[in-house]
Amino acid sequence: MIKMINKYLGRGEFSITVPPMDGALMPNELLEETEKLLIVDAPDCLAIMNGVPVVSSRSRVLEVDTGGKEVARFDAEISCMTGLPNGGLAVGLSDGRITLVNGPDSGKIIKPIEGAKCPTAMHADSDNNLFVTHGSSTNNYNDWKKDLMEKNSSGSLWRVEMATGKQTKICGGLAFPYGIYYDGETFIVAESWRSQLLRIFLDASKPSEEVLGHLPGYVSRMAPAQKDGIWLTAFAPRSQLVEFVLREKRYRRLMMENIHPDFWLAPTLRSNKTHFESLQAGGVKVLGILKPWSPARSYGLVIRLDSNFQPVTSLHSRADGSRHGITSCIEHNGRLLMAVKGDGMVASYPVDRIEKR
């Protein structure tokens, strides 16, 4: 009954309002000050392998600090990866396989099973287990835009025993889980389509609970901060226009059937690439200038959370910026490294300069 009333009145989940960027999320241009550490095609996931930061680029794994030295290559696109405690790297591929490289178990492949074919993020523990989020049970990693337009919530969290390859489902019904963080007792999962962080208890002693919600962007991967906190990325902004489209079932169906995905009214990693793209009146260039506060389908955002998962500061690349579509970040040697997938670079920013703000 409450759901029917909310639908009629346009409240709750049926509202098209978007949380404002305010407080710790007040827009700035800090990401424009970041160093272009590595120019690379579609950098997506950052990890530490044997003490060295690496980044995925399509089907390759590259070292960040050596100008992009290739350390591994696969026959499918990489969708996520994480460093292993005993050395090496676990790599999730877009076809659902998980493969181990450059460590004691190098060359081992864990094949996908039903419901676990879309790895988006991973965490490895000291007991030789991998905890893997799968964004969808019906779409692959590169079809994330389609998954959003279909309003799916078929994502899941799995435990993978690397020694045996056994895969156990921990939690389902997630709306494209795109990031995972272990706080020592429970797992925090970033649900993109619900723009929230969700706490999941492994022993099922308690139901999952929201720890941070109503965020103004589609959240993605997380990483620990060295001074007691968490880094959270958001790969695209939410907007009232997209929220409205998500409530128009027939429109979405016709759009997906007749228009190329690059031109859908949907979030994107980098907008303003072509005049075929849809846009809002406020996003039209005037005298060759795009205002930074214009409504945008792409954006750059990294959020610093405290130990209670509350935002304390953030780094932005606004509508007219050049650091859009950040899908991953890690802290290494006093630097915050960011995979700027929308603009094809790995960016770097000194952590102490962020802490002093």
C-alpha positions in Angstrom: 0.0 0.0 0.0 2.8 2.4 0.9 4.5 1.7 -2.4 1.4 2.5 -4.3 0.9 5.7 -2.4 4.5 6.8 -3.0 4.1 5.9 -6.7 1.0 8.1 -7.0 2.5 11.0 -5.1 6.0 10.7 -6.6 7.7 10.1 -3.3 10.5 7.9 -2.0 11.9 5.6 -4.8 9.5 7.2 -7.2 10.8 10.7 -6.8 13.0 12.2 -9.5 14.9 14.4 -7.1 18.7 14.1 -6.8 20.7 14.7 -3.7 22.7 18.0 -3.9 26.5 18.1 -3.9 26.9 20.0 -0.6 28.9 19.9 2.6 31.9 17.5 2.2 30.7 17.0 -1.4 30.8 20.7 -2.3 32.1 20.9 -6.0 35.7 22.0 -6.5 38.3 21.6 -9.2 41.0 19.6 -7.3 41.0 16.8 -9.9 42.1 19.3 -12.5 45.3 19.8 -10.5 46.2 16.1 -10.6 49.3 14.9 -12.4 48.8 12.9 -15.6 50.9 10.0 -14.5 50.1 7.6 -17.4 48.2 8.2 -20.6 46.6 4.9 -21.5 43.5 3.5 -23.3 40.5 3.0 -21.0 42.3 2.5 -17.6 39.8 0.8 -15.3 41.0 -1.0 -12.2 44.0 -0.2 -10.0 45.7 -2.7 -7.7 49.0 -3.4 -5.9 50.8 -6.4 -7.2 53.9 -7.4 -5.3 54.3 -3.9 -4.0 53.9 -2.3 -7.4 50.8 -0.3 -8.5 49.3 -1.7 -11.7 46.3 -0.8 -13.8 44.1 -2.6 -16.3 43.7 -1.3 -19.8 41.3 -3.4 -22.0 42.9 -6.8 -21.9 46.3 -5.8 -20.5 47.8 -5.2 -17.0 50.3 -2.3 -17.0 52.7 -1.0 -14.4 51.9 2.6 -13.5 55.3 3.9 -12.6 57.3 2.5 -15.5 55.5 4.3 -18.3 53.0 1.5 -18.8 55.2 -1.6 -18.9 53.0 -4.6 -19.8 53.1 -7.4 -17.1 50.1 -9.5 -18.4 47.8 -9.9 -21.3 44.5 -11.9 -21.7 42.2 -13.0 -24.5 39.3 -11.1 -22.9 38.8 -7.6 -21.4 39.7 -7.2 -17.8 36.7 -6.2 -15.6 38.5 -6.1 -12.1 41.5 -7.2 -10.2 43.1 -7.3 -6.8 46.5 -8.0 -5.3 47.0 -11.3 -3.4 48.5 -11.5 0.1 50.9 -14.3 -0.9 52.0 -12.4 -4.1 50.6 -12.0 -7.5 47.3 -10.8 -8.9 43.7 -12.1 -9.2 42.1 -10.9 -12.4 38.5 -11.0 -13.3 37.6 -11.1 -17.0 34.6 -9.8 -18.9 33.6 -13.4 -19.8 33.3 -14.3 -16.1 36.6 -16.2 -15.6 39.0 -15.4 -12.8 42.7 -16.0 -13.4 45.7 -15.8 -11.1 49.0 -14.3 -12.4 52.5 -13.5 -11.3 52.3 -15.4 -8.0 52.6 -18.9 -6.5 49.4 -20.0 -8.3 50.1 -18.2 -11.6 48.2 -19.6 -14.5 45.3 -21.0 -12.4 41.9 -20.3 -13.9 38.5 -20.4 -12.1 35.7 -20.8 -14.5 32.4 -18.9 -14.2 29.2 -20.6 -13.0 25.6 -19.6 -13.4 24.9 -16.3 -11.7 28.6 -15.4 -11.3 29.7 -14.2 -14.8 30.1 -10.4 -14.3 33.0 -9.7 -11.9 33.2 -6.1 -11.0 35.4 -5.9 -7.8 37.4 -8.3 -5.6 39.0 -8.6 -2.2 41.5 -11.3 -1.2 41.9 -12.4 2.4 44.7 -14.2 4.2 42.9 -17.6 4.1 43.3 -17.9 0.3 39.7 -16.8 -0.4 38.5 -14.2 -2.9 35.3 -12.2 -2.3 33.9 -11.2 -5.6 31.0 -8.9 -6.5 29.2 -9.7 -9.7 27.3 -6.7 -11.1 24.5 -8.6 -12.9 23.3 -12.1 -13.7 21.9 -11.1 -17.1 24.4 -8.6 -18.5 28.2 -8.6 -18.8 30.5 -5.9 -17.4 30.6 -3.7 -20.5 26.8 -3.7 -20.7 26.5 -1.7 -17.4 24.5 1.0 -19.1 21.9 -1.5 -20.4 21.7 -3.0 -16.9 20.8 0.4 -15.5 18.2 1.1 -18.1 16.6 -2.3 -17.5 16.5 -1.3 -13.7 18.1 -4.6 -12.8 19.0 -5.7 -9.3 20.5 -9.1 -10.0 24.0 -8.5 -8.7 25.6 -10.7 -6.0 28.5 -11.2 -3.6 30.4 -14.6 -3.7 33.2 -16.3 -1.9 35.7 -18.1 -4.1 38.1 -20.6 -2.6 41.3 -20.2 -4.7 42.7 -23.6 -3.7 39.6 -25.6 -4.9 37.8 -23.1 -7.1 34.6 -23.6 -5.1 32.2 -20.6 -5.4 29.6 -19.9 -2.7 27.0 -17.2 -3.0 26.8 -14.9 0.1 24.2 -12.3 -1.0 22.0 -11.6 -4.0 19.5 -9.0 -5.2 22.2 -6.2 -5.4 21.8 -3.3 -7.8 25.1 -3.6 -9.7 27.6 -3.9 -6.9 30.7 -2.2 -8.2 33.0 -2.0 -5.2 34.0 -4.0 -2.1 35.7 -3.1 1.2 36.5 -5.3 4.2 36.4 -3.5 7.6 37.7 -6.4 9.6 34.3 -7.9 10.4 31.9 -7.3 7.6 32.0 -6.4 3.9 30.9 -3.0 2.6 29.6 -3.2 -1.0 29.0 -0.2 -3.2 25.6 -0.5 -5.0 25.8 1.7 -8.1 22.1 1.8 -9.2 21.0 2.5 -5.6 23.8 5.0 -5.0 24.6 3.6 -1.6 27.0 1.6 0.5 25.6 -1.6 2.0 27.0 -3.6 4.9 26.8 -7.4 4.4 27.3 -9.9 7.2 29.0 -13.1 6.0 27.4 -15.4 8.6 23.9 -14.1 7.8 23.4 -13.3 11.5 21.9 -10.0 10.5 20.2 -8.6 7.4 22.2 -6.3 5.1 22.1 -2.7 6.2 22.8 0.7 4.6 25.8 2.6 5.9 25.7 5.5 3.5 22.9 6.3 1.1 21.4 9.0 -1.1 24.7 9.8 -2.8 24.6 12.2 -5.9 26.6 9.8 -8.1 26.8 6.2 -9.2 29.4 4.7 -6.8 32.1 2.3 -7.9 35.3 0.9 -6.3 36.7 1.6 -2.9 40.2 1.5 -1.3 41.6 1.8 2.2 43.1 5.1 3.2 46.3 4.9 5.2 45.1 7.3 7.9 42.0 5.5 9.0 39.4 5.9 6.3 38.2 4.9 2.9 38.4 6.2 -0.6 35.3 5.9 -2.7 34.9 6.7 -6.4 31.8 7.6 -8.4 32.1 7.0 -12.1 29.1 9.2 -13.2 26.7 11.8 -11.7 23.0 11.3 -11.1 20.6 13.7 -12.8 16.9 14.5 -12.7 16.7 13.8 -16.4 18.1 10.3 -16.1 15.9 9.7 -13.0 12.9 10.7 -15.0 13.9 8.4 -17.9 14.3 5.5 -15.4 10.6 5.9 -14.6 9.4 5.8 -18.2 9.3 2.1 -19.1 8.1 2.4 -22.7 10.5 5.3 -23.5 13.4 3.2 -22.3 12.4 0.2 -24.3 12.1 2.2 -27.5 15.3 4.0 -26.8 17.2 0.8 -26.3 15.7 -0.8 -29.4 16.4 2.1 -31.8 19.3 4.1 -30.6 23.0 3.2 -30.1 23.9 2.9 -26.4 26.5 5.8 -26.8 23.6 8.1 -27.4 21.1 6.9 -24.8 19.8 9.4 -22.2 21.9 7.7 -19.6 25.1 8.3 -17.5 28.4 8.0 -19.4 32.1 8.0 -18.6 32.8 10.9 -20.9 30.2 13.2 -22.5 30.5 15.9 -25.2 32.3 13.7 -27.6 30.0 14.1 -30.5 27.0 16.3 -31.6 24.9 13.2 -31.8 24.8 13.0 -28.0 21.7 14.0 -26.1 22.0 17.1 -23.9 20.0 19.5 -21.7 19.6 23.1 -22.6 21.8 24.1 -19.7 24.6 22.0 -21.1 24.8 23.8 -24.5 28.1 25.6 -25.1 27.8 29.4 -25.4 30.6 31.3 -27.3 32.5 28.0 -27.2 32.4 27.8 -23.4 30.7 25.1 -21.3 29.9 26.3 -17.8 31.3 24.2 -14.9 27.8 24.0 -13.3 26.1 22.8 -16.4 24.0 19.6 -16.2 26.3 16.8 -17.1 26.1 13.2 -18.0 29.8 12.6 -17.0 31.8 13.9 -14.1 34.9 13.2 -12.0 34.4 12.4 -8.3 36.5 10.8 -5.5 35.2 10.9 -2.0 37.2 10.5 1.2 35.2 8.7 4.0 36.0 8.4 7.6 36.0 5.2 9.6 32.3 5.5 10.0 31.8 5.8 6.3 30.8 9.4 6.4 32.1 11.8 3.8 34.8 14.2 5.0 36.2 15.7 1.8 36.1 15.1 -2.0 37.9 15.8 -5.3 35.9 16.9 -8.3 36.2 17.4 -12.1 33.1 19.4 -13.0 31.1 19.5 -16.3 33.9 21.4 -18.1 36.7 19.4 -16.6 39.1 16.8 -18.0 39.1 14.0 -15.4 35.8 12.3 -15.9 34.7 8.7 -15.4 36.9 7.6 -12.4 36.3 3.9 -11.8 39.1 3.0 -9.3 41.6 4.6 -6.9 44.3 3.4 -4.5 46.7 5.1 -2.1 50.4 4.3 -2.6 53.5 6.0 -1.3 51.7 9.2 -0.3 49.9 9.5 -3.5 46.3 8.9 -4.5 46.3 7.1 -7.8 43.1 7.3 -9.9 42.0 5.4 -13.0 40.3 8.1 -15.1 38.6 5.8 -17.6 36.6 8.5 -19.3 39.6 10.6 -20.2 42.2 7.8 -20.6 44.8 8.4 -17.9 46.0 7.4 -14.5 46.1 10.6 -12.4 48.1 11.2 -9.2 47.6 13.6 -6.3 49.6 14.0 -3.0 47.5 12.7 -0.1 48.9 15.2 2.4 47.5 18.1 0.3 44.0 16.5 0.5 44.3 16.0 4.3 45.2 19.6 4.8 42.0 20.9 3.2 
